[in-house]
Amino acid sequence: MSSGDRVFDPDEVALFRTTIEMQLEYLEEDIIIHLKEGGTLSYAPAFGLADEAGRAGDYSESFTNIWQDLQNYKATLKGLIKTLDQTLEGEQFSEEENVRDLKILDLDGNSAGPGGTNWDGPLPQQ
């Protein structure tokens, strides 16, 4: 196999999944918690001067946009995790099918068909 060949590596997928889970945990436990009701950033700052009163609306709009962006990011991370889980399940199924197909070969190197009968078809090239 040359260095340019692409090979599916379930261990790397699992590592990538773990990295995404860590990002999701950080997002939920270290960022969103401050924006939720009662959190440090859930309250608009006090804009006491008349010139700054208009900025309260800007803060509210910015807060809403940031909240929505974080929720979208959270949904994206969860979607990635779900997709990676499906990929790993599909790879496991494919691997099990490959092993099952290999077990069909009998000890003489002949391929056994359904029910263990010998099959006259070609064998894979080695």
Secondary structure, DSSP 4 states (H G I P E B T S, - for coil): --TT-----HHHHHHHHHHHHHHHHHIIIIIIHHHSTTSGGGS-----SGGGTTHHHHHHHHHHHHHHHHHHHHHHHHHHHHHHHHHHHHHHHHHHHHHHHHHTB-TTSPBB-GGG-B--SPPPP-
